[in-house]
Amino acid sequence: MNKSKKKQRKQGGKRLRILLIALLLAIAAFFCAVKLPPMFTEGLIEKEFKASSLLYSEKETENTQVFAGELILVNNAHAFNFDLGEKKYTIASKKNQYYRAKNEEITLNKTTIRQFNALFRDFYKQTGLDNVTIISAYRDYAYQENLLNERISSSGYSTAIRWVAQPGYSEHHTGLAADIAVADADGNTSTFTGRDDYALVGEIAWKYGFINRYPEDKTAITGISNEPWHYRYVGKPHAYVMSLKNFCLEEYEDYLKRFTYGNSYLYVNMHGDTYMIYYVPASAEESTRVPVPRFGSYEISGNNADGFIVTAKK
């Protein structure tokens, strides 16, 4: 009897060791799935992608989530879904001392405020300037409608729509975007041009996940005139890629569709952090089985059109 129990324990221990070894091999395979060139330290690699069920599982995701997330494209062709917006917080209650908010009422989502805190802390440390001021952030439908009507009254329709988005189609609905200005000693604000001492904001914004959403050389694509004061949060690896490729958000969304799960992926290495990014088309059903890594962290964002973007951090 004792010999039998000892044998069972020995066999059980052996099975456990085998399972642990298999698990460790799976984890190692995941982190070594991409063989980088010897000198590759920063930048992008576009790779063919052979998925393994050992490394990926499927997350059942409702297709309504196509219209939610940090990478949603909101423009004249893609409306914002107000039912899926994140909770907003007053900027004044969560910001640090390195920049200002126009008043106590303007709001953004929590991640955007946190990253603005980091961005302007860096800007202050390099310049000593703490007078960048957020003057406009989240807007509801009614606010945007009033803003457009006022602009139409003062400038005419054709001019107004080049500067002010239609209600329901504004990035300001997302809680991910803000307009900034420069305050003087009396608190009066002037237009942020992104030049001279303030050029640094645009130069370092990508490090904190921000893009200048409406650059001068992309007006034909965005449909909005040059707005050097308008910054949009998209996430660090995405802002990095857009900076390297000189993409506006419309171009980046199209680019990401080249990296469809099962075919290829975009590998990003920045500041010692590595990411795998790929696109998953939404199914024709009510939900989509989105493949996600079994190991490591990941985020899923809709693109506000037809699919999901997975950003996996290794």
N, C-alpha and C positions, 0 to 999 in steps of 0.2 A: 504493500500500500504506500509506504513512504517512498519507495523507489519510483512508483507510478506518479506520485505528486511531484517529485523532483524532476522527473522527465517532462511533465506537463509545464512546470515552471520554466525549465530550460528551453522548451520549444516556444513558449510564450515570449520569453526574453529575446529569442532569436528573431521571431516575427516582428517584435517591436523595433529591434535594431535595423532590420531590413526596411521597415517603414520610415524610420528616421533618416536612413541613408538616402532612400528614394526622395524624401521631402527635401533634403539638403541639395541633392543633385538637381531637383526641379528649380529650386531657388537660384542655384548657381547658373543653370541654363538660362533662366530669365534675365539675370544681370549680365550675362555674357552673350545674349542673343545677337547683339550687333558687334561685329568686329570693326573697330575704328582704325583708320590709317594711323601709322605710328606717330606722326607729327600733329594729329588732330587734337586741338585743345579747345578752340572756340569756333562756333559757326554752325553750319547746317550740313546734313547729309541726307540725300534722298535715296532710299533703299527699297529694293524689292522685299516683300513681306510674306513669309510663310508661317501662318498661324498654327499653333499647337494647342490642342484641348488641354494639355497638361499645364499650360501657362495662362490660358484665358478661360474665363467663364462668361456667362451671358446674364446681363442685368435687364429684366423686363422693365421697359420704360414707356410710359404713356406718350402717345404721339402729340398730345397737347404741349409736352415739354420741348418740342421743336421751337416753340415761341418764347422760351425762357432761357436765361443764362447770360454769362458775361460776353459771349461772342455773337449775340443776336445782331443782325443787320437791320437797322431801322432807317429807312429813307423814303423817298416819294413813292416807291413801289412796294414797300414792306411796312405795314402798319404795326404799331405796338399793341400787344394784348394786355390791357390793363388788369385783367383777372389774374395774371401770372407775375405781376411785379413784386419785388422783394420789399420788406419793411424798410421804411426810411427813418433816418435820425437827423435831428438838427445838427448842422455842422458845428455851430458854436458850442454845443455841449460836449463834443468829442474831439475837436481839433486841438493841436498843440499851439505853442506861442510863436511859431515861425511863419505864420501867414494869418490872414484875416478873413472874416465873413462879413458880408454887407450888413446883415441883420440877424436877429435871433430866429427867424422863421425858415430860412432856406434849408433844404434837406438833401441828403444823398443816402445811398445804402452804406452799410457799415464798412464793407471792404474798400469802397472808393474813398471814404474819409480816411481810413487807416493808411492807404497808400499815398494820398495827398499829404498826410502828416510826414511820411518818410521822404517824399519828394522835396517838400519845402524845408525840411530839416537839413537835407543835403545842400539845397540851394543856399540857405542861410550860412551854413558853415563855410561855403566857398566864396560868398559875396558879402556877407554881413547884412543883407537886405531881408527885411521881414514884412514888407508892405505890399506883397502880392495879395490881392483880395478876390475871393470868390463872390461874384455879384449875381450870378444866376445859376441854379442847379435844377432840381426836380421841378417839373411843371405838370399840372394836370391838364385835362382836355380843355376846360373852360379858359384857363389862363392862356394857353397857346392860341386859342381861338380869338381872344381879345387882343393879344399881341399882334396877330396877323391882320386883324381888322384895322387896328390903329396904323399899322405900316401901310396898308392899302390906302387908307384915307390921306396919309401924308405923302406917299411916294407913287401911288398907282399900283395896280395889280402886278404887272410884269416885273417891276423892280422889287416889290415886296416878296414875291415867291423865291427870288434869288437869295434872300437873306433870312427869311422866316419860313420854317416848314409848316405844312398844313397840319391842323390839329389832328392828333392821332398818328402822325407820321414824324414826330420830332424825337430826336435822341434824348432830349431833356425829360421825356416821359420815363426813361429807363432807370434813373437814379445812378447811372454810370457816367454821366457827362456833366461838365460845368464850364461856365464862362468866367474868365479871370480878368482882372484889371489891375492898375497900379494906383495906390493911394498916396496922397501927399501928406504933409505934416498936419494938415487940418482935417484929414479924413476924406477929402474929395478925391474921386477916382477919375483916371484918364484911361484911354484905350490901351490895351496890352498889344504891342506890336511884335513882341518876340525879338527885339533888336537890342544892341548895345549891352548894358549890364544884364538885361533879362533874356538874352539869347541862350544863356545856360539852361533855362527851364526846358526849352525844346531839345537841347543837346542831351540832357540826362533823363528826360521823361520816360523813355523806354525802359530804363532800369527798374522802374517802379510800376510798369504795366500800362503806361499811358501813351496815347498817340495824339498828335494834332489831327483832328478828324477832317478838317476841311482845308488842306493846303492849296496854295495858289496854282500849282501845276496839275491839280486833279479836279478842277471845277467842272470839266466836261463829263466826268464820271460821277462825281458826287451830286451834281445838280445844285450845289450851294456855293456861293461866292467865297473867296478866301477869308477864313476866320482864324487868324493866328491865336486868338484868345480862347478857342473852344477845344477842350481836352476831354478825351473819352478813355475810360478804363477798359482794357481788353484782357489783361493778364500778362505777366512778365515774358514768357517765351514767345507769345504772339506779337507783342509790341516789339520784341527784339527782331523777329523775322521780318516784320513789316518795315522796320528801320533799315535792315540790311538790303531788302529788296526794293525799297522805296515804293511800297504798296499803300494805297488807301484801303479802307476796310472792304469796299466792294471788290477790289482786285484780290485781296487776301482770301476772301470767302471762295472765290472762283478757283484760286490756286490750291486751296486745301482739298478740293474735290478730286485732285490728282492722286491723293493719298487715301484711297478707299481701303477699308479693312479687308485683308486677305490678298491684296495686290501689292501695295507699297505703303510706306509710312515716311513721315518727316522726322528726322532725328535732330534734336537741337541741343547744343552744349553751350551753356552760358554761365560764367562765373562759378564754374565747378558743379553746377546743377545740370542734369541731363534729363531730357524729355523726349517722349515719343508721341507724335500727334498723328491722328488719322480720322477719316470721315466715315460715317455710317449712314447710308440713306435710310430714311424712314420707310417702314413697310406700308403696305396698303391696308393693313388691319388697324385696330384701335391702339395697338402698342407695338413696339419694336424690341427685339432681343439685341441689345447693344453689347458687343463683346468688350470685356474689360479685363485688365490684368488681374491674376490671382494674387500677385505679390506687388507691394509698393502702393503708393497712393495714386489716385486719378480723379479727374473731374469730367463731367459730361455737360456740354452746353449745346442747346439748339442753335441753329443758324437763322431762325425766323423765316425759313422758307421750306426746306425739304429734307432736313436731316440733322444728324448730331455730330459734334466734334468731340473726340476723346483726347484729353491731354493727360498722359501718364508720366509721372515723375519717377525716375529710377533711383 
